[in-house]
Amino acid sequence: MATPLSHPQRRPPLLRQAIKIRRRRVRDLQDPLAQTAQELEPPSHHLSPEERALLYEEALYTVLHRLGQPEPSHVREASELLQYLQEAFHMEPEEHQQMLQQVQKLEKPIFCLKATVKQAKGILGKDVSGFSDPYCLLGIEQGVGVQGGSPGSRHRQKAVVRHTIPEEQTHRTQVITQTLNPVWEETFILEFEDISNSSFHLDMWDMDTVESVRQKLGELTDLHGLRRIFKEARKDKGQDDFLGNVVVRLQDLRCREDQWYPLEPCTETYPDRGQCHLQFQLIHKRRAPAASRSQPSYMVHLHLLQQLVSHEVTRHQAGSTSWDGSLSPQAATILFLHATQKDLSDFHQSLAQWVAYSRLYQSLEFPSSCLLHPITSIEYQWIQGRLKGEQLEELTASFSKLLAYGLSLLRQFRSVFPLSVPDSPARLQSLLRVLVQMCKMKAFRELCPDSTPLPRLVTETLRTGTVQWFHLKQQHHQPMVPGMLEAGRALLSLVQDIIGDLHQCQHTWNKIFQNTLKIDLFSMAFLELQWLVAKRVQDHTAAVAGSPMSPEMGESLFQLYVSLKQLCQLDPGPTERDGVLALDGFHRWFQPAIPSWLQKTYSVALARVQRAVQMDELVPLSELTKHSTSAVDLSTCFAQISHTARQLDWPDPEEAFMITVKFVEDTCRLALVYCSLIKARAQELSAGQKDQGQAANMLCVVVNDMEQLRLVIGKLPTQLAWEALEQRVGAVLEQGQLQNTLHAQLQGALAGLGHEIRTGVRTLAKQLEVGIAKHIQKLVGLKESVLPEDAILPLMKFLEVKLCYLNTNLVQENFSSLLTLLWTYTLTLLMEGAASQRSCPLASSRLKTALQNLEICFYAEGCGLPPAALHTNTFQALQRDLELQATSSRELIQKYFCSRIQQQAETASEELGAVTVKASYRTSEQKLRVELLSASSLLPLDSNGSSDPFVQLTLEPRHEFPELAPRETQKHKKDLHPLFDETFEFLVPAEPCQKDGACLLLTVLDHDTLGADDLEGEAFLPLRSVPGLTGPEEPGEVPQTRLPLTYPALNGDPILQLLESRKGDREAQAFVRLRRQRAKQASQHAPRPGR
C-alpha cells in the first residue's frame, strides 16, 4: 500500500496546522551574568543502561536492514559497521552477540520507495498547438526483473504501467496543461517486498480531451499542427498519447538518488523524448525496535548522533589528537542509513546535529566550528511551524545553554585559550563566530526575543572576567613572608603580568573581538586594570614613604616606576575613554625616592669603573679594536647611565632638567676619575719594565682608551635627549640656561680629555723627534758622491718602522694627531737645514728629495694626513725655497728671465714708456730678424727735461747665446719719442730660441757723455712667440709688437739673492752684478706717483 505525499501546495492538513507553543523564558538569558562566580555545569550526554540498550538495538537494526547501493564514501561491509557500533557503545563481545541475535529475530520493516516526480524537460508536443498536457503514471512492478539488467536494454512496451501493475498500486500525478517542461514536485510512497526483483515504472502521457474540429483549427499554428489533426482523426476519441517511460531496478538505486532520467520511446519514431527529474529514497515503515515504536524518529536519531560523536571525540583524545569535526566513514554511514530509513528530513537532521553538538561541546573538547554547519542549515530551512512543542523547547534550551556556556568561556578566555597553545586564537575566533551566527538566526530571534544583544553581553562578561583575573593574579603573587620589600616585589610582578596581558590583548585578542563583535577589548581591559593597579601602587608608596629608604627598597621602587611607565604607554588615548586615568600623575608618588636612585646609579658605575681598571692589562682587544677592556666596560657603564635616565624620563620639566644635570655631572666626573685611574694603572704596570717598547705600547693603549672615552662622552646629548629636554623646559627655564649648564659641563669634560690625549700623544711624538732630527742632520752631512735618493733611505726606513708600529697601536684619531705633530716638527727641521745649506745645491737637492718623500710617507695613500693638513704655509714656502736652492745657476738665470717675461705679460701701464718692434724668424736661413721701429713716452732723465735715448738688444740668457754680442741702435738727441726704424739680424738656431726663458732683451738707455748711461726701462720679447719659430711655414706679414717698459724689482729678487750667495760661481756673480746695476739705475729714476 502506498501513501502519497503531495506537493507543498497540497500539504496534508496535519502539516498545514501551525504549531502554537508557549515559549519558556530561559533564566540564563534573562540574567546571563548571574553565575559568573561559579562554573556552569555542562549537560550530561550519557545514557542510562536501558536507554543505551534500546539505542544499540536501533543501530543494529539499521545496519542489518540496509537497502540500496552504498554511497562512494560509505562503508560497504556490514561486519565493519557492526564492529564500529560495538566499540562506540562499549559493548562486550558476548553482550554484542546476544543483542545481534535478538535484532535478527525481530520482524523486518516494510520496505518503501519514496519517489518524488520533480519535473521534465524537452518532452514531445502532441497537441495541435505544439504543446502537450502531460501527466505521469507510476508504480512498482514486483516479481519480474528487468531484462538485460538495465532500463536501456529492456524491451520497450507501450502502457507498461497500465498493463503490468494493478490499478490500486498505480499512482498518478496532476495534469500540467500546455507545456513541454512540466513541473510537478509530487511525492509518493511505494511499498515493495523484495528489492532484488522489484522495478520502478513511470509512464508519461499527454492528456487528450474531446474537442471539435472548429476548436482544433483555432489552435492551428503551422503545417505540423495540421498533420496532428489528421492523425488524431484516425485515433479513438479521448485516447491519451504516450510520451515516454522510465524503468529503474530498485537494487541499482542508492539510498538516496536525485538525477535526470531519459524518457524511453516505444518505437524508434521519436527516439529523443526528453528527460524526467526524479528523486528516490529507500525508507522503512513499521520498524520493530522498541526505540522506533516508543520514541519520535528525531529523538532517536539525536541520541544516536550524540553517542557516535562522543565516541569519535574520545577516540581522538585517546590518540593524543584533537577531533576536527569530521566523522569517520563508519559513523557517517550509520547516521546516513538511519536518517534515510527513518525518512528524517534534512531540517530535522540539522536540528539534531545542532542539539547534539551544542550539548557535547559543553562537556567534550572539539572545535566549535563544527556548530557552524547545523546553524547555517537551520537558518536556511527555518520554518517554526515544522517543529513540535517539545522540539521548540529543546532548541530554545540549546540556544540559552550554549550562550551561557560560551560566555563562561569568554569570561575565562585567558586560561581557556592560552597563547602557549598555538591554535588558541583560532579556537576563540571560532567560538565567537558560532555565538554571532547563532544570535543572528531567525530561530534564535523568534525563540529568545528578550535576549540581551550579544556585544553588550560579551563586553560585560569580558569586564567581569578581567577583574576576576586581576584578583587571581594578586592572590598568586601574594608574598609568603610579610614585609614592605616583599610586598613591593609582589606588586612589581603583578604589574609586569598585567603589562604582558595587555600586550596580548593589544596584538592578538583585540583583533579577534574587534573583527567579530566590534568590541575594543584592549581599551576596556586597560581602563579596568589601570584603576586596580593605581589603588594598590598608591597604597604601597604611601606606606614606604613613612620608613627609611634602603638601597633594596629604592631599586624595587625604581623597577615599579619603570613598569608603571610601560603600562601608561599602552594608554589607548583619550578618544577611547572618558575622563582622566587613575594613573595620571603617578610619578609624584615616587618623588621621595629620586635621590636614592641617582646616588645608587653613580655608586654602581664608580665601583664598576674601579673594578674594570684594576683588571685591565692595557692590551688591545684585537687588531681592529685598539682600546683595552676597561674602555669597553666604561662605555657599558655610561650606556647604563643613559638607559637609566631614559627609563626615568621624569614628566615634570624643571625636575627633569635638574635630574639631567645630575646625570651629566656624574658622567663627566666618572670620565675624569677614569683618566686618573688608567694613568695610574699604566705607571703600575710599567714600573720595573726594562723594555721601553712595552711601556710605549701601554701608553698607546691609554691614549686609545681616552679617545674612546671622548667619543662616548660626545654622545651624551643624543643619549640623554637634550634637544627634547630643551623643548620641554623652554617655558620653565631662562633662555640659555640649558646651554650654559649642560653644555658647559660637557665641554669642560671634553676639554680635560682632549688635554690628557694631547699630552699622551706629545709624549709619543717626542720619542720619535729625536730620531728624525738625527737622520736629517746626517742627510745634510753626507758626501757629494751619495745620490739624494740613497741619502734619504735611513730616514724613510726609520719613519716606516716607527709609524707602522704606532699605526698598529693607535686609533686613527690619535695616530692623525701624532702625524700632525711629527709633520710640523719635521718641517721645522727641514727649514733650518735649508737655511744653513742655502749656497749648496747638492744639500738642497737632498732636502728637496727628502721633503717629497716625506710628503708621500705622511699622506700614506690617503690613510695618513689629508692634503690640507700637509700643504701648510710652512710646507709651501719650504717647497719653493728648496726648489730654487736645488737648481743650478744657469737654471736659476733661466727662471729669472721666465719671471721677467711673466712680468712683461702682466704689465699694461706705459708709465715708463714703450717700444715697438717687429720680429720674425726664417728657418731656412736660421736668422732672427728684429726691426726696432720706435719708442714713445720715455722718461726725461737729463737736466734739460729730455733724454738722449738708444736701445741695446741682447738675446738672453747669455749662456744659451754665447757667440752673439749685444747690438745697439743709433742715439737720438733730446727725443722722448724717438723713431729708430733700424733692422738687426741674429744668426741663431731655432732650438735655443724655443726654450723656457729665451727672450730678446730691449734695454732703453739715456746716453750721458760724462757719466754712465741712465736706464729708461727694459722690455722682454719671448722668442717662442716670434713668427716662424712656432710653425713650419715662413712668416708672411709680420705684425708690430708694442712692449711697455719695466723696471727690475727694487726690493730684491729671491733668485738673485740665491745666485749672489753662490760666491764661487763666476757666471752667477757676473749676472747678479749686471742685474744689481740695472736695479740701482732703476731706483735712481723711479717715476713719481701722478706722472
BELPEBEL-V342486 format. One record per residue. N is the residue number from 1. RES is the residue in one small letter. PHI is phi in whole degrees, -180 to 180 (* if undefined). Layout:
BEGIN
[[N,RES,PHI] [N,RES,PHI]]
END
This chain:
BEGIN
[[1,m,*] [2,a,-112] [3,t,-118] [4,p,-74] [5,l,-111] [6,s,-79] [7,h,-57] [8,p,-53] [9,q,-73] [10,r,-121] [11,r,-65] [12,p,-56] [13,p,-58] [14,l,-62] [15,l,-79] [16,r,-80] [17,q,-73] [18,a,-82] [19,i,-85] [20,k,-107] [21,i,-131] [22,r,-96] [23,r,-74] [24,r,-87] [25,r,-79] [26,v,-89] [27,r,-63] [28,d,-66] [29,l,-79] [30,q,-68] [31,d,-136] [32,p,-69] [33,l,-105] [34,a,-72] [35,q,-113] [36,t,-67] [37,a,-83] [38,q,-127] [39,e,-72] [40,l,-76] [41,e,-79] [42,p,-67] [43,p,-67] [44,s,-82] [45,h,-107] [46,h,-86] [47,l,-102] [48,s,-72] [49,p,-57] [50,e,-66] [51,e,-65] [52,r,-66] [53,a,-65] [54,l,-63] [55,l,-68] [56,y,-66] [57,e,-60] [58,e,-61] [59,a,-66] [60,l,-63] [61,y,-60] [62,t,-64] [63,v,-71] [64,l,-68] [65,h,-108] [66,r,-74] [67,l,-123] [68,g,80] [69,q,-74] [70,p,-72] [71,e,-68] [72,p,-57] [73,s,-93] [74,h,-94] [75,v,-84] [76,r,-86] [77,e,-78] [78,a,-68] [79,s,-63] [80,e,-66] [81,l,-69] [82,l,-66] [83,q,-63] [84,y,-63] [85,l,-62] [86,q,-61] [87,e,-72] [88,a,-67] [89,f,-96] [90,h,56] [91,m,-92] [92,e,-72] [93,p,-57] [94,e,-66] [95,e,-64] [96,h,-64] [97,q,-63] [98,q,-64] [99,m,-66] [100,l,-64] [101,q,-66] [102,q,-65] [103,v,-68] [104,q,-64] [105,k,-82] [106,l,-70] [107,e,-66] [108,k,-67] [109,p,-80] [110,i,-84] [111,f,-83] [112,c,-135] [113,l,-110] [114,k,-92] [115,a,-109] [116,t,-118] [117,v,-89] [118,k,-82] [119,q,-168] [120,a,-141] [121,k,-150] [122,g,70] [123,i,-77] [124,l,-73] [125,g,-98] [126,k,-96] [127,d,-86] [128,v,-59] [129,s,-73] [130,g,92] [131,f,-112] [132,s,-134] [133,d,-116] [134,p,-78] [135,y,-149] [136,c,-122] [137,l,-113] [138,l,-145] [139,g,-180] [140,i,-116] [141,e,-95] [142,q,-113] [143,g,87] [144,v,-131] [145,g,-79] [146,v,-83] [147,q,-66] [148,g,80] [149,g,82] [150,s,-152] [151,p,-62] [152,g,-71] [153,s,-91] [154,r,-71] [155,h,-67] [156,r,-72] [157,q,-138] [158,k,-70] [159,a,57] [160,v,-67] [161,v,-68] [162,r,-66] [163,h,-89] [164,t,-113] [165,i,-115] [166,p,-55] [167,e,-63] [168,e,-70] [169,q,-102] [170,t,-99] [171,h,-122] [172,r,-134] [173,t,-89] [174,q,-70] [175,v,-95] [176,i,-104] [177,t,-86] [178,q,47] [179,t,-157] [180,l,-111] [181,n,-133] [182,p,-72] [183,v,-127] [184,w,-109] [185,e,55] [186,e,-116] [187,t,-117] [188,f,-135] [189,i,-103] [190,l,-116] [191,e,-88] [192,f,-151] [193,e,-105] [194,d,-121] [195,i,-71] [196,s,-73] [197,n,-123] [198,s,-118] [199,s,-134] [200,f,-94] [201,h,-122] [202,l,-140] [203,d,-112] [204,m,-114] [205,w,-125] [206,d,-102] [207,m,-72] [208,d,-111] [209,t,-113] [210,v,-76] [211,e,-130] [212,s,-78] [213,v,-63] [214,r,-57] [215,q,-63] [216,k,-67] [217,l,-66] [218,g,-67] [219,e,-89] [220,l,-66] [221,t,-123] [222,d,-155] [223,l,-67] [224,h,-63] [225,g,-65] [226,l,-64] [227,r,-63] [228,r,-66] [229,i,-63] [230,f,-64] [231,k,-68] [232,e,-69] [233,a,-65] [234,r,-85] [235,k,-96] [236,d,-63] [237,k,-65] [238,g,81] [239,q,-82] [240,d,-77] [241,d,-95] [242,f,-81] [243,l,-105] [244,g,146] [245,n,-142] [246,v,-130] [247,v,-127] [248,v,-132] [249,r,-76] [250,l,-66] [251,q,-70] [252,d,-88] [253,l,-83] [254,r,-85] [255,c,-59] [256,r,-133] [257,e,-131] [258,d,-153] [259,q,-159] [260,w,-96] [261,y,-116] [262,p,-73] [263,l,-81] [264,e,-87] [265,p,-87] [266,c,-93] [267,t,-133] [268,e,-92] [269,t,-64] [270,y,-125] [271,p,-68] [272,d,-95] [273,r,-112] [274,g,95] [275,q,-134] [276,c,-127] [277,h,-91] [278,l,-125] [279,q,-119] [280,f,-123] [281,q,-147] [282,l,-89] [283,i,-126] [284,h,-111] [285,k,-131] [286,r,54] [287,r,-76] [288,a,-81] [289,p,-59] [290,a,-63] [291,a,-63] [292,s,-69] [293,r,-83] [294,s,-109] [295,q,-126] [296,p,-64] [297,s,-58] [298,y,-60] [299,m,-67] [300,v,-64] [301,h,-64] [302,l,-61] [303,h,-65] [304,l,-65] [305,l,-61] [306,q,-63] [307,q,-67] [308,l,-71] [309,v,-65] [310,s,-59] [311,h,-64] [312,e,-61] [313,v,-66] [314,t,-66] [315,r,-66] [316,h,-69] [317,q,-64] [318,a,-66] [319,g,-91] [320,s,61] [321,t,-129] [322,s,-97] [323,w,-76] [324,d,-95] [325,g,95] [326,s,-91] [327,l,-75] [328,s,-69] [329,p,-56] [330,q,-66] [331,a,-65] [332,a,-63] [333,t,-65] [334,i,-64] [335,l,-67] [336,f,-65] [337,l,-63] [338,h,-65] [339,a,-65] [340,t,-71] [341,q,-64] [342,k,-84] [343,d,54] [344,l,-87] [345,s,-68] [346,d,-61] [347,f,-65] [348,h,-69] [349,q,-65] [350,s,-63] [351,l,-63] [352,a,-63] [353,q,-64] [354,w,-63] [355,v,-63] [356,a,-65] [357,y,-65] [358,s,-65] [359,r,-69] [360,l,-67] [361,y,-62] [362,q,-83] [363,s,-130] [364,l,-117] [365,e,-100] [366,f,-155] [367,p,-62] [368,s,-70] [369,s,-64] [370,c,-64] [371,l,-84] [372,l,-71] [373,h,-63] [374,p,-63] [375,i,-62] [376,t,-63] [377,s,-66] [378,i,-64] [379,e,-64] [380,y,-70] [381,q,-107] [382,w,-68] [383,i,-141] [384,q,-59] [385,g,-70] [386,r,-78] [387,l,-106] [388,k,-79] [389,g,-60] [390,e,-63] [391,q,-69] [392,l,-64] [393,e,-64] [394,e,-66] [395,l,-65] [396,t,-61] [397,a,-64] [398,s,-65] [399,f,-62] [400,s,-67] [401,k,-68] [402,l,-67] [403,l,-62] [404,a,-64] [405,y,-67] [406,g,-62] [407,l,-65] [408,s,-65] [409,l,-69] [410,l,-66] [411,r,-62] [412,q,-117] [413,f,-64] [414,r,-65] [415,s,-97] [416,v,-76] [417,f,-122] [418,p,-70] [419,l,-71] [420,s,-65] [421,v,-94] [422,p,-59] [423,d,-92] [424,s,-62] [425,p,-58] [426,a,-66] [427,r,-68] [428,l,-65] [429,q,-62] [430,s,-65] [431,l,-61] [432,l,-64] [433,r,-63] [434,v,-63] [435,l,-65] [436,v,-64] [437,q,-65] [438,m,-64] [439,c,-72] [440,k,-86] [441,m,-63] [442,k,-63] [443,a,-62] [444,f,-65] [445,r,-65] [446,e,-79] [447,l,-85] [448,c,-127] [449,p,-70] [450,d,-96] [451,s,-70] [452,t,-67] [453,p,-54] [454,l,-59] [455,p,-57] [456,r,-69] [457,l,-61] [458,v,-67] [459,t,-61] [460,e,-65] [461,t,-64] [462,l,-65] [463,r,-64] [464,t,-63] [465,g,-64] [466,t,-65] [467,v,-65] [468,q,-62] [469,w,-62] [470,f,-61] [471,h,-67] [472,l,-65] [473,k,-66] [474,q,-63] [475,q,-65] [476,h,-64] [477,h,-94] [478,q,-62] [479,p,-66] [480,m,-74] [481,v,-112] [482,p,-69] [483,g,152] [484,m,-67] [485,l,-65] [486,e,-66] [487,a,-64] [488,g,-65] [489,r,-66] [490,a,-64] [491,l,-65] [492,l,-62] [493,s,-62] [494,l,-63] [495,v,-64] [496,q,-65] [497,d,-64] [498,i,-66] [499,i,-62] [500,g,-62] [501,d,-66] [502,l,-67] [503,h,-63] [504,q,-65] [505,c,-63] [506,q,-70] [507,h,-95] [508,t,-125] [509,w,-70] [510,n,-62] [511,k,-62] [512,i,-67] [513,f,-68] [514,q,-68] [515,n,-72] [516,t,-91] [517,l,-125] [518,k,59] [519,i,-106] [520,d,-88] [521,l,-62] [522,f,-61] [523,s,-63] [524,m,-63] [525,a,-65] [526,f,-62] [527,l,-64] [528,e,-68] [529,l,-71] [530,q,-65] [531,w,-67] [532,l,-65] [533,v,-68] [534,a,-58] [535,k,-61] [536,r,-75] [537,v,-68] [538,q,-64] [539,d,-63] [540,h,-68] [541,t,-66] [542,a,-65] [543,a,-70] [544,v,-70] [545,a,-61] [546,g,-87] [547,s,-127] [548,p,-59] [549,m,-93] [550,s,-83] [551,p,-58] [552,e,-65] [553,m,-66] [554,g,-61] [555,e,-65] [556,s,-63] [557,l,-66] [558,f,-65] [559,q,-63] [560,l,-66] [561,y,-61] [562,v,-63] [563,s,-64] [564,l,-66] [565,k,-63] [566,q,-61] [567,l,-66] [568,c,-69] [569,q,-66] [570,l,-85] [571,d,-55] [572,p,-68] [573,g,108] [574,p,-66] [575,t,-69] [576,e,-97] [577,r,-146] [578,d,-115] [579,g,80] [580,v,-94] [581,l,-89] [582,a,-68] [583,l,-89] [584,d,-60] [585,g,73] [586,f,-66] [587,h,-63] [588,r,-65] [589,w,-68] [590,f,-105] [591,q,-58] [592,p,-63] [593,a,-91] [594,i,-62] [595,p,-56] [596,s,-67] [597,w,-65] [598,l,-66] [599,q,-65] [600,k,-67] [601,t,-60] [602,y,-69] [603,s,-63] [604,v,-64] [605,a,-66] [606,l,-63] [607,a,-63] [608,r,-69] [609,v,-64] [610,q,-61] [611,r,-66] [612,a,-67] [613,v,-67] [614,q,-64] [615,m,-93] [616,d,-80] [617,e,-97] [618,l,56] [619,v,-123] [620,p,-59] [621,l,-67] [622,s,-162] [623,e,-66] [624,l,-89] [625,t,-102] [626,k,-98] [627,h,-97] [628,s,-99] [629,t,-67] [630,s,-65] [631,a,-66] [632,v,-65] [633,d,-62] [634,l,-66] [635,s,-61] [636,t,-65] [637,c,-61] [638,f,-66] [639,a,-62] [640,q,-68] [641,i,-63] [642,s,-64] [643,h,-64] [644,t,-63] [645,a,-64] [646,r,-68] [647,q,-64] [648,l,-66] [649,d,39] [650,w,-63] [651,p,-67] [652,d,-71] [653,p,-61] [654,e,-66] [655,e,-68] [656,a,-64] [657,f,-64] [658,m,-64] [659,i,-66] [660,t,-64] [661,v,-58] [662,k,-66] [663,f,-62] [664,v,-65] [665,e,-61] [666,d,-65] [667,t,-66] [668,c,-64] [669,r,-64] [670,l,-63] [671,a,-63] [672,l,-68] [673,v,-62] [674,y,-64] [675,c,-59] [676,s,-63] [677,l,-67] [678,i,-72] [679,k,-67] [680,a,-63] [681,r,-65] [682,a,-65] [683,q,-64] [684,e,-65] [685,l,-75] [686,s,-85] [687,a,-64] [688,g,84] [689,q,-82] [690,k,-85] [691,d,-81] [692,q,-67] [693,g,-63] [694,q,-65] [695,a,-64] [696,a,-66] [697,n,-59] [698,m,-64] [699,l,-64] [700,c,-62] [701,v,-65] [702,v,-62] [703,v,-63] [704,n,-64] [705,d,-62] [706,m,-67] [707,e,-64] [708,q,-63] [709,l,-64] [710,r,-64] [711,l,-63] [712,v,-67] [713,i,-64] [714,g,-65] [715,k,-89] [716,l,-58] [717,p,-57] [718,t,-75] [719,q,-66] [720,l,-96] [721,a,54] [722,w,-65] [723,e,-63] [724,a,-66] [725,l,-65] [726,e,-64] [727,q,-66] [728,r,-71] [729,v,-94] [730,g,-59] [731,a,-85] [732,v,-106] [733,l,-93] [734,e,-73] [735,q,-63] [736,g,87] [737,q,-66] [738,l,-66] [739,q,-65] [740,n,-68] [741,t,-95] [742,l,-68] [743,h,-68] [744,a,-65] [745,q,-60] [746,l,-65] [747,q,-65] [748,g,-63] [749,a,-67] [750,l,-66] [751,a,-64] [752,g,-63] [753,l,-65] [754,g,-61] [755,h,-64] [756,e,-63] [757,i,-67] [758,r,-64] [759,t,-62] [760,g,-65] [761,v,-65] [762,r,-64] [763,t,-62] [764,l,-67] [765,a,-66] [766,k,-61] [767,q,-66] [768,l,-92] [769,e,-63] [770,v,-63] [771,g,-66] [772,i,-64] [773,a,-62] [774,k,-62] [775,h,-69] [776,i,-69] [777,q,-65] [778,k,-66] [779,l,-60] [780,v,-74] [781,g,-91] [782,l,-73] [783,k,-66] [784,e,-68] [785,s,-74] [786,v,-81] [787,l,-69] [788,p,-59] [789,e,-64] [790,d,-78] [791,a,-69] [792,i,-91] [793,l,-58] [794,p,-59] [795,l,-63] [796,m,-68] [797,k,-65] [798,f,-61] [799,l,-66] [800,e,-61] [801,v,-66] [802,k,-70] [803,l,-71] [804,c,-63] [805,y,-63] [806,l,-70] [807,n,-65] [808,t,-71] [809,n,-104] [810,l,-116] [811,v,-73] [812,q,-61] [813,e,-64] [814,n,-71] [815,f,-65] [816,s,-65] [817,s,-63] [818,l,-64] [819,l,-61] [820,t,-62] [821,l,-63] [822,l,-66] [823,w,-65] [824,t,-62] [825,y,-66] [826,t,-66] [827,l,-62] [828,t,-62] [829,l,-62] [830,l,-67] [831,m,-61] [832,e,-64] [833,g,-66] [834,a,-66] [835,a,-66] [836,s,-76] [837,q,-112] [838,r,-65] [839,s,-92] [840,c,-115] [841,p,-62] [842,l,-65] [843,a,-64] [844,s,-65] [845,s,-64] [846,r,-64] [847,l,-67] [848,k,-64] [849,t,-63] [850,a,-63] [851,l,-63] [852,q,-63] [853,n,-71] [854,l,-68] [855,e,-61] [856,i,-64] [857,c,-64] [858,f,-76] [859,y,-76] [860,a,52] [861,e,55] [862,g,90] [863,c,-93] [864,g,-104] [865,l,-79] [866,p,-73] [867,p,-56] [868,a,-63] [869,a,-79] [870,l,-80] [871,h,-89] [872,t,-79] [873,n,-63] [874,t,-62] [875,f,-62] [876,q,-66] [877,a,-66] [878,l,-64] [879,q,-63] [880,r,-67] [881,d,-62] [882,l,-68] [883,e,-61] [884,l,-76] [885,q,-63] [886,a,-84] [887,t,-91] [888,s,-70] [889,s,-64] [890,r,-63] [891,e,-66] [892,l,-66] [893,i,-60] [894,q,-62] [895,k,-64] [896,y,-61] [897,f,-66] [898,c,-61] [899,s,-69] [900,r,-69] [901,i,-64] [902,q,-64] [903,q,-62] [904,q,-62] [905,a,-68] [906,e,-89] [907,t,-88] [908,a,-115] [909,s,-76] [910,e,-114] [911,e,-67] [912,l,-96] [913,g,108] [914,a,-156] [915,v,-123] [916,t,-122] [917,v,-135] [918,k,-131] [919,a,-129] [920,s,-152] [921,y,-132] [922,r,-106] [923,t,-66] [924,s,-64] [925,e,-101] [926,q,53] [927,k,-122] [928,l,-101] [929,r,-106] [930,v,-123] [931,e,-110] [932,l,-91] [933,l,-86] [934,s,-166] [935,a,-135] [936,s,-150] [937,s,56] [938,l,-75] [939,l,-78] [940,p,-78] [941,l,-101] [942,d,-89] [943,s,-70] [944,n,-83] [945,g,84] [946,s,-140] [947,s,-148] [948,d,-116] [949,p,-81] [950,f,-150] [951,v,-121] [952,q,-102] [953,l,-112] [954,t,-137] [955,l,-95] [956,e,-116] [957,p,-74] [958,r,-63] [959,h,-71] [960,e,-87] [961,f,-129] [962,p,-69] [963,e,-94] [964,l,-100] [965,a,-80] [966,p,-65] [967,r,-115] [968,e,-135] [969,t,-89] [970,q,-70] [971,k,-92] [972,h,-109] [973,k,-82] [974,k,45] [975,d,-145] [976,l,-90] [977,h,-134] [978,p,-68] [979,l,-112] [980,f,-83] [981,d,52] [982,e,-121] [983,t,-119] [984,f,-130] [985,e,-123] [986,f,-119] [987,l,-85] [988,v,-149] [989,p,-67] [990,a,-76] [991,e,-60] [992,p,-65] [993,c,-69] [994,q,-95] [995,k,-81] [996,d,-64] [997,g,85] [998,a,-68] [999,c,-156] [1000,l,-100] [1001,l,-92] [1002,l,-106] [1003,t,-104] [1004,v,-91] [1005,l,-120] [1006,d,-104] [1007,h,-74] [1008,d,-119] [1009,t,-74] [1010,l,-92] [1011,g,-121] [1012,a,-72] [1013,d,-69] [1014,d,-93] [1015,l,-91] [1016,e,-85] [1017,g,161] [1018,e,-125] [1019,a,-136] [1020,f,-121] [1021,l,-107] [1022,p,-65] [1023,l,-71] [1024,r,-61] [1025,s,-88] [1026,v,-72] [1027,p,-60] [1028,g,102] [1029,l,-92] [1030,t,-93] [1031,g,-145] [1032,p,-77] [1033,e,-80] [1034,e,-71] [1035,p,-69] [1036,g,-95] [1037,e,-72] [1038,v,-90] [1039,p,-78] [1040,q,-79] [1041,t,-125] [1042,r,-104] [1043,l,-117] [1044,p,-64] [1045,l,-80] [1046,t,-132] [1047,y,-111] [1048,p,-65] [1049,a,-64] [1050,l,-80] [1051,n,-87] [1052,g,95] [1053,d,-92] [1054,p,-62] [1055,i,-68] [1056,l,-66] [1057,q,-63] [1058,l,-68] [1059,l,-65] [1060,e,-65] [1061,s,-73] [1062,r,-91] [1063,k,-66] [1064,g,-83] [1065,d,-101] [1066,r,-65] [1067,e,-60] [1068,a,-65] [1069,q,-66] [1070,a,-64] [1071,f,-64] [1072,v,-67] [1073,r,-61] [1074,l,-63] [1075,r,-68] [1076,r,-63] [1077,q,-61] [1078,r,-66] [1079,a,-65] [1080,k,-64] [1081,q,-61] [1082,a,-66] [1083,s,-69] [1084,q,-76] [1085,h,-124] [1086,a,-62] [1087,p,-71] [1088,r,-79] [1089,p,-60] [1090,g,97] [1091,r,-65]]
END
